[in-house]
Amino acid sequence: MNAQTLDWSDIPYVLAVCEAGSLSGAARQLGVNHSTVFRRIEGVETRLGVTLFERLSHGYIMTAAGEHFFRNALQLRDGMNIIQRELGGQDLRLAGALTVTTTDSLLHCLAPVFSAFQNEYPDIELRLLSGTRLLDLMQRDADIALRPTNKPPEHWIGRNLSPLAYAVYAQKAYLEALQDQPVTEQRWIRLNDNLNQSPMSQITLEHKPDGAGVTLCDSLMGVFDLVRFGLGFGALPCYLGETCHDLVRVHDPDERFNSDLWMLAHPDIRRSARVHAFFEFATKNIRSAGFRLH
């Protein structure tokens, strides 16, 4: 037989006999009976095809093969202790880096969730990345993605946290100034996205009157800021529009343009304690009544 057939669970029995010098001493150390240690030692020697111990009247003495086994088994035990101490301790403390990618607007809205999570798990180094580019979870640019989408990638694991609705908003003072004015006096702030595929662009194209002025902006938060400071009308996610008391919802949401808020992760890291902790924490808090997403 070769060494590949050695059972890892046999190693502590051999080590105990090496250290105690007897079957009875090893049995006490391991908390098992004498016969169990005897069978394990006999089985290891049979599988390896060597004699690890000389059986003397006063105990078990290591042979040269036994000493070789002892030295290498000690290294294995030390290595396992290091893994348990360093990695096991981190899991208990939920420590280490956790990178979450999301959009600027969701970061603005969900800042209380991120803040509460960081306070709950201070040993986790939370790294928040925002922007319009969907970072690649397959390439490990991020551990978790929080994104609006109707078609999450099939190869990722995830949860649909909430529908996201969109509506047209305008500043109260801006609306009052436009009373009795022709529609050509209106100005609309439109998101400058590729092929007008975003819900915001589609809603703007549907509701903007012919002849009304247009201002283009290449970021959602930019549209939000221009609308709330009174430049004109703008289609916004309700999770942004409803947070600003100076804004009035001009048109109700149209379900045709809804999307969903998905939390996604790579399948290989779904058993990560940090990822699991964030999934559970974010799901509970984002779905709570405190966040009006639609």
N, C-alpha and C positions, 0 to 999 in steps of 0.2 A: 504494500500500500504506500501511497505517497502523502506528503504533508498537506496536500490540498484537501484531504478528507478529514482533517482535524476540525473538531467542533470548537467554536470560540468559547462556548460555555464550559469546556473542560479546563481552560487555562487557569481560572481561579483555584481549582482543586490542586493542580500541580504546584502552583505557587504556594499554596497553604502548606503542603507537605514539605516543600523546600525550606520554608521559613520555620515551620514547627518541628521538623525532623521526625515526625511520627504521624501515624494515621489518626490516633486519638486526639493529638494536639490540633491537627488540621480540622478534624470534625468539630471540635469546640469552637475554633476560630470561625468556621463557616456556619455553624448552627445546624449541622446535619448529623446523621448517625455515622458510626464507624464504617459500616458496610457500604454506604453510598460512596465515601471517599475511596475505598478499596476498589469498587467496580469502576469508578472513573479513571483511576490511575492505570488499572489493568487495561482498560479500553484504549487509553492514549498510547500506551506502549505497544499494544497490538497494532493499532493503525499506523503508527510511525515506524514500526519494525525495529525499535531500539529499546534498551533497558535504561530507564531514567534513574532508578534507585537500586542500591544494594539493600536487601532486606537483612538486617542484623537483629540480634536479640534485643538490643537496646534502642532500636529505631531504624529509620530510613535514611541512608546516606546517598547523596547525589553522585552519580557516575559522571564521567566527562560529558556525556550527552545530556545528562540532567543539568549540569552547570551551564551548558550552552543554552538549553531551553530556558533556564532560570533568568539568565542575563537578558535574553531577548523578550521574554514574557514581561519582565519588569518594565522595559521600555514601552511595551504595548499598554500596560496598566497606567503608566505615567501619562502616556498620550491620551488615554481615555479620560483620565482625571482632569487634564488640561481642557479637553473639549467640554466636559461637564461644567467645570468651573467658569470658563470664559463664555462659552456660548449659552449654556444653560442659564447662567446668571443674567445674561442680556435678555433672554426670553422672559424671565421673571420680571425684569425691570422694564420690559418693552422699550429697549434702547436702540439707538442707531438711526440712520437717515431714512426718511420717507419722503419721496418726491411726488407731488401732486400737480398735474397740469390742468388748467381750466382757462376760461376766458376772463378778460378784464371785468366785464359786467357781472359775471357770477362771483368773481373774487370780491367785488364791491358789495354785492348783496349778501354773500355767505361769510363775510369776514367774521361775524360773531361765532359761526360754527368752527372755523379754523382756530380762532382765538381760544374758544372753550376746549377744543381738543388738545391744543398745546398745553393749556393749563392742567388738563386731566392727566396728560402723559408728558411730563417735563423732560424725561430722559430721551424722548424721541426728537430727533432733529428734523423738524418739519421744513421742507423746501417747497415753496409755492412758485410755480412757473405759469405766467399768463401771457396771452397773445392769441392771434388768430390761427397760427400754424398748429395743426394737430400733431403733437409730438408722437413719435413712433414708440408704442409700448413694446413692440417686438424687438426693437433695438435697445430697449431699456433706457430711453431718454427720460422716462418717468415710470413710477410704480403704479400710479392710479391716474385715470383721466376722469374729469367731471365735465361733460360736454353736452350741448343740445344736439340731438340728432334723431332722425326717424329710422335710420338704418345702422344700428351699431354693428361693427364687424363680427362675423359669426365665430371667429377663432378666439375672441376675448370672452372672459367671464364678466358678468355685470348685473346691475340692478337698475330697473326703471324707477326713478325716485318720484317723478311728478310730471304731469303735462305742463308745458310752457305755452302760455297764451300771449298774443301780441295785439296791441290796439293803438289807435291814433291819439296822441296827447298834444296839448298846447298849454302855455302859461295862461293863468287867469287874466292877468293884465293885458296880455296880447289879444285874447279873445274879446275882451271888453272894448279895446281900441278898434277892433275890426267890425263892430256892430254897424249895420247899415252900409258897409263898404262892399263894393263889387268883388267877386272872387279873384279878379286879376290883381287885387291888392294883397292877396294871401302869398305867403312864402312857405315852402316846404323844404325841410332838411331831409335829404335822402342819403342812405348808406350807399357808398360807391363800391359795390361788390361785383364780382365777375358774373356776367350774364343775368344780373338781377334775380338770382335764385333764392336769396334769403327771404324769410317771411316779411321782414321789414320793407324790403324793396317791392315785393309783390303787393303788399297792402298799400304802399304809397302810390304805386301805379294805378291801383283800383280806385282810390279815393281822391287823389289830387285833381282838382278841376283843371280843365284846359285853360291855359293862359296864366296860371299861377306861377310865381317865380320859384326857382329851385336853387338850393345850396347843397353841394355834394360834400360828404365827409367820409373818410376811409376807415373810421373806427366807430363802433357802437357807442362807446362812452363819449366820443366827440359829438355824436348826434344827440345823445341825452343832455349833455351840457348846453348845447346851442338851443335846444327846445326849452329847457328849464330857465334859461336866461332871456327868453322872449324873442328869439329870432323868427320863429315860425312853428308850423305844425311838424310833427314827426311821428312815425310809427316806431313804437318801442316795445320791448318785452314788458309785460305787466309787472314782473318782479322789480323792474326799475321805476316804471311810471308811477306805481302805487306808493313808492317810498317818498315821493316828493309832494308835499302839501300844496305847493304852488302850481301843480299841474292838474289839468282837468282832462278826463277821458272824453274825447270827442265822439268816437265810434266804439261800439262794443266789440269785443274780440270775435273773430270769425274762425270757427273750428277748422276750416279748410287749411288754415295757415299754422295750426298748432304744431309744435314739436314736443319732444320729451327730453327730460334731463336724465342722462344715463351716467352711472358711475361704473367705470370699466377698469379691469386689471388683466395682466398677462396670466394665462393659465398656470404657468410654472411657479408663480409666487402666491397662489391663492392660499397656501398653508402658512404663509409668513404671518407671524403674530402681529406685526405692525400693520400689515394690510388688513388683516381681520379686524383689528381694533378700530381702524379708521372706517371700514365698511359699516360696522355695527353702530359706531358713534354717529357718523354722518347720516346714515339712513334714519335713525331715530330723530335726530334734530332737524334735518331738512324736511322730513315729512310732518313735522309738528306744525301746530296752528300758527306759530310765530312767523312763518315765511309764506307769503302769498305769491305763489308762482303762476297763478292762472286766474 
